[in-house]
Amino acid sequence: MILVTGGTGLVGAHLVLHLIDNGEKVRAIYRSVTSIEKTKSLFATYKKESLFDQIEWMQADITEVPSLEIAFQNIDTVYHCAALISFDPKDEDILRKTNIEGTANIVNFCIAYEIKKMCFVSSIATLGDLLPHEKFITEETEWNPEKPHNDYAISKYGAEMEIWRGQQEGLEVIIVNPGVILGPGFREQGSGQLFTKVKNGLKFYTLGFTGFVAVADVVRMAHQLMKSEIKNERFTLIAENSVFRDILNAMADALGVQRPEIHAKPFFMEMLWRLDWIASTVFQQKRKLSQATARASYSVNNYSNQKIKDFLVTDFTDIHHYIKEISKL
C-alpha cells in the first residue's frame, strides 16, 4: 500500500486521484476532517467521485510522532507531499518544524518500517544560485549559503538534507523539484490565489521570470519515477520558463476578464512590501506581501528540465493550453 502525506493539498490530492485511477491502493494522511472536503471536491471536479471512497484516510500530523505509528502499518511506498508554504517571516519557526522536523520524522519511519522507496515533493526554491557564466539553473547548480534565501526555501532545503540522510542510511529516494504548480481547485492557497486575484480584477503585473508546471505533470512524473528503477536522484519539473505578465494574461483571457494593465516595477514592489510590513506591525495582522514575495515577482530565473526528459523520455503539458483547460473546471 502507498502512503501519501499532504493528501488534502493541491499536489497530494491530485496524486491520490492519479494513483487510485491507476489501480494503486492508497492511504492518505489528513489533519482535520474539514480539509478532506477539498480533496473530495477535486474528485468531483474531474467527475471521479466513485474513486474517492477508495482512499483509506488516516488522521495524523507529520510533526507528531505517535500519530504516525499507525499510518505506517503495512506501507511499502511513501509520497511525502505535506509541507507548509509561507513567505511571512513570522512563520520561520513553524516552517522549520513542519518542513524540516516533519520530513525527518517521515524519513525515520521509512527507515524503521523498511519502506521500499520514498518520493519527496520539494521545490525549485531549493535549487542552487546561478554563477555569472551560467544560463540555466539545473539539479547540479550549487546552493550558495552566503546568498539570501527566504525562510520557505531554507526549510525545504533542510528537508532535502533529511531525505539525503535517509538515502545514506539505505532508503531509496526520489526528489522532484516543481516550479510554480498550476492546477484546478485550491483557489484560496498557493498558486491558486493567482486565479482568484485575476478573476477579482487584478490590476498589476510584474516582469519576473520563473518556471511553471501543470500539477497533472508533477503527479504523473512522480509516479513514473517511483515505478521505475531510477533511485537516489532529483529532478526539476518545469514545463516552461515564462514571464509573470504572460501567465497572468493567459489566466485573464481564459477567465474572460480584463488583463492586468499596470506594470508594478521593482521600486514599486520594494515600497509596497515595506508598507505591508508597517501595516502588519501596527495592526498585528498577517503579512500580505513579504520582502521575499516582492523580490521574487521581478527576479529572473531560468530552469532546465532536460534531466527529467532524458530519464523518462517524456514531455510536458503546454502551460497556456493547460490554463485554458483548468479555467473551465
C-alpha positions in Angstrom: 0.0 0.0 0.0 1.1 3.6 -0.7 1.1 6.3 1.9 0.6 9.9 0.8 1.2 12.8 3.2 -0.4 16.1 2.4 -3.4 14.4 0.7 -5.6 17.4 1.2 -3.3 19.8 -0.7 -3.0 20.6 -4.4 -0.3 18.1 -5.3 -1.3 15.5 -2.7 -5.0 15.5 -3.7 -4.1 15.2 -7.4 -1.5 12.5 -6.6 -4.1 10.4 -4.7 -6.5 10.7 -7.6 -3.8 9.7 -10.1 -2.7 6.7 -8.1 -6.2 5.3 -7.5 -7.1 5.9 -11.1 -4.1 3.8 -12.0 -5.1 0.9 -9.7 -3.0 1.7 -6.7 -4.1 1.2 -3.1 -3.7 4.5 -1.2 -3.7 5.6 2.4 -3.7 9.4 2.9 -3.0 11.4 5.9 -5.2 14.3 7.0 -5.1 16.7 10.0 -8.7 17.9 10.1 -11.9 16.4 8.8 -12.9 19.6 7.0 -9.7 19.5 5.0 -10.8 16.2 3.4 -13.7 18.1 1.7 -11.1 19.9 -0.5 -9.9 16.5 -1.9 -13.5 15.3 -2.3 -14.4 18.4 -4.2 -11.4 17.9 -6.5 -12.5 14.3 -7.3 -15.9 15.8 -8.2 -14.3 18.4 -10.4 -12.8 15.6 -12.5 -16.1 13.6 -12.3 -14.3 10.8 -10.4 -16.5 10.8 -7.3 -16.6 7.0 -7.3 -12.9 6.8 -6.7 -12.9 8.9 -3.6 -14.3 6.2 -1.4 -11.3 4.0 -2.3 -9.0 6.3 -0.2 -8.1 5.0 3.2 -8.0 8.1 5.3 -6.0 8.3 8.5 -5.7 11.3 10.8 -2.1 12.1 11.6 0.4 15.0 11.8 3.9 14.7 10.4 5.2 16.7 13.4 3.6 14.3 15.9 5.5 11.0 16.0 2.8 9.0 17.9 0.2 9.8 15.2 2.4 8.3 12.5 2.8 4.9 14.1 -0.4 3.5 12.8 -0.2 5.4 9.5 2.9 3.4 8.5 1.4 0.0 9.2 1.5 -2.2 6.0 3.0 0.6 3.9 5.7 -0.2 1.3 5.9 3.1 -0.7 5.7 6.8 0.5 5.0 10.0 -1.3 5.8 12.9 1.0 3.8 15.9 -0.2 2.9 17.6 3.1 4.5 21.0 3.7 3.9 24.5 4.9 4.1 27.2 2.3 4.6 30.6 3.7 6.7 33.6 2.9 5.8 35.5 6.1 9.0 35.9 8.2 6.8 35.4 11.3 6.3 31.8 10.3 10.0 30.9 10.4 9.7 28.6 13.4 6.6 26.7 12.1 8.2 26.4 8.7 11.2 24.7 10.2 9.2 22.5 12.4 6.8 21.4 9.6 9.1 21.2 6.7 12.4 20.0 8.3 11.4 18.2 11.5 8.2 16.8 9.8 10.3 15.4 7.0 12.8 14.0 9.4 10.0 12.1 11.1 8.8 10.7 7.8 12.3 9.6 6.9 12.8 7.9 10.2 9.6 6.0 9.9 10.5 5.0 6.4 13.8 3.5 7.6 12.2 1.9 10.7 9.5 0.3 8.6 11.8 -0.7 5.7 9.9 1.3 3.1 10.9 0.3 -0.4 11.0 3.7 -1.9 10.1 7.3 -1.0 9.3 10.3 -3.2 9.7 13.8 -1.7 7.9 16.7 -3.4 10.3 19.6 -2.9 10.5 22.9 -4.9 12.7 24.9 -7.3 13.3 27.1 -4.3 15.9 24.7 -3.1 17.9 24.6 -6.4 21.2 26.5 -6.5 22.2 30.0 -7.3 23.5 30.8 -10.8 27.0 31.9 -11.4 27.6 34.7 -13.9 28.6 32.4 -16.7 25.6 30.0 -16.3 22.3 30.4 -18.2 20.1 27.7 -16.6 19.6 26.5 -13.1 19.8 22.7 -13.0 19.8 19.9 -10.4 23.6 20.4 -10.2 23.6 24.1 -9.6 25.2 24.7 -6.2 23.3 26.2 -3.3 25.2 29.2 -2.0 24.6 29.7 1.7 26.1 33.2 1.5 23.3 34.4 -0.7 20.0 35.5 0.8 17.2 32.8 0.7 13.7 33.1 2.2 12.6 31.0 5.1 10.5 28.7 3.0 13.4 27.9 0.7 15.7 27.3 3.6 13.2 25.0 5.2 12.7 23.0 2.0 16.4 22.8 1.5 16.8 21.5 5.1 14.0 18.9 4.3 16.1 17.7 1.3 19.0 17.2 3.6 16.9 14.9 5.7 16.0 13.0 2.5 19.6 12.5 1.6 20.4 11.5 5.2 17.8 8.8 4.7 19.3 7.7 1.5 22.7 7.3 3.2 21.0 5.1 5.7 19.7 2.8 3.0 16.4 4.3 1.9 15.8 4.6 -1.8 14.6 8.1 -2.6 13.4 10.3 -5.4 13.1 14.1 -5.1 11.1 16.2 -7.5 11.5 20.0 -7.6 8.5 21.5 -9.3 8.3 25.1 -10.3 5.1 27.2 -9.7 2.4 24.5 -9.8 -0.8 25.3 -11.6 -4.0 23.3 -11.3 -7.7 23.4 -10.6 -9.3 23.9 -7.2 -7.5 25.2 -4.1 -8.0 28.8 -5.2 -7.5 30.1 -1.6 -3.9 28.9 -1.3 -0.6 28.8 -3.1 -0.6 29.5 -6.9 -4.4 29.0 -6.9 -4.6 32.5 -5.4 -3.3 33.9 -8.8 -6.5 32.7 -10.5 -8.6 34.2 -7.7 -6.8 37.6 -7.8 -7.1 37.8 -11.6 -10.7 36.8 -11.6 -11.3 39.6 -9.0 -9.7 42.2 -11.2 -6.0 42.2 -10.5 -4.6 45.5 -11.9 -0.9 45.0 -11.6 1.6 42.7 -13.3 5.4 42.2 -12.9 8.1 41.1 -15.3 9.7 38.4 -13.1 10.6 35.2 -14.9 10.4 31.7 -13.5 9.3 28.1 -14.2 5.8 26.9 -14.3 4.3 23.3 -14.4 0.9 21.6 -14.5 0.1 19.7 -11.4 -1.0 16.8 -13.7 2.6 16.5 -14.9 4.0 16.6 -11.4 2.0 13.7 -10.2 2.3 11.7 -13.4 6.1 12.0 -13.5 6.5 11.4 -9.7 4.5 8.1 -10.2 6.6 7.1 -13.2 9.8 7.7 -11.3 8.7 5.7 -8.4 7.6 2.8 -10.6 10.9 2.8 -12.4 14.3 1.5 -11.4 15.5 5.1 -11.0 16.6 6.0 -7.5 18.5 8.5 -5.4 18.1 11.3 -8.0 16.4 14.7 -8.0 14.5 16.2 -10.9 13.5 19.7 -11.9 9.9 19.6 -13.1 9.3 22.7 -15.3 7.1 22.9 -18.4 8.4 26.3 -19.4 10.0 29.4 -18.1 7.7 32.4 -18.5 7.2 36.0 -17.6 4.6 36.5 -14.8 2.8 39.0 -17.0 2.2 36.4 -19.7 0.8 33.9 -17.2 -1.5 36.5 -15.7 -2.7 37.5 -19.2 -3.4 33.8 -20.1 -5.4 33.5 -16.9 -7.4 36.7 -17.6 -8.1 35.6 -21.1 -9.2 32.1 -20.0 -11.5 33.6 -17.3 -12.9 36.2 -19.6 -11.8 39.2 -17.5 -9.6 42.2 -18.2 -5.9 41.7 -18.2 -3.7 43.4 -15.6 -2.7 46.8 -17.0 -0.2 48.4 -14.7 3.4 47.4 -14.5 4.5 47.1 -10.9 8.2 48.0 -11.2 10.8 46.8 -8.8 10.8 50.2 -7.0 7.1 50.0 -6.5 7.2 46.4 -5.2 10.0 47.4 -2.8 7.9 50.2 -1.5 4.8 48.0 -1.2 6.3 45.3 0.9 7.7 47.9 3.3 4.2 49.5 3.7 2.8 46.0 4.2 5.4 45.4 7.0 4.4 48.6 8.7 0.7 47.7 8.5 1.2 44.2 9.8 3.3 45.5 12.7 0.9 48.2 13.7 -2.3 46.2 13.3 -0.8 42.8 14.2 -2.2 41.2 11.0 -0.9 38.6 8.6 1.6 39.8 6.0 0.1 40.1 2.6 3.3 40.8 0.8 6.7 39.9 2.2 10.1 41.0 1.0 10.7 37.6 -0.5 7.5 37.5 -2.4 8.0 41.1 -3.7 11.5 40.4 -4.9 10.5 37.1 -6.5 7.9 38.9 -8.5 10.7 40.7 -10.5 13.5 38.2 -10.2 14.6 36.4 -13.4 15.3 32.6 -13.0 15.7 30.2 -15.9 15.4 26.5 -15.1 16.3 23.5 -17.2 14.1 20.4 -17.5 16.5 18.4 -19.6 17.3 15.8 -17.0 13.7 14.5 -16.5 13.3 14.5 -20.3 16.4 12.3 -20.6 15.4 9.9 -17.8 11.8 9.4 -18.7 11.8 10.4 -22.4 8.7 12.4 -21.7 7.3 15.9 -22.4 5.3 18.5 -20.5 1.8 19.9 -20.9 1.7 23.3 -22.6 1.1 25.7 -19.8 -1.0 28.2 -21.7 -3.2 25.5 -23.1 -3.5 24.0 -19.6 -4.6 27.3 -18.1 -7.4 27.4 -20.6 -8.5 23.9 -19.7 -8.4 24.2 -15.9 -10.2 27.6 -16.1 -13.2 25.7 -17.4 -13.3 23.3 -14.4 
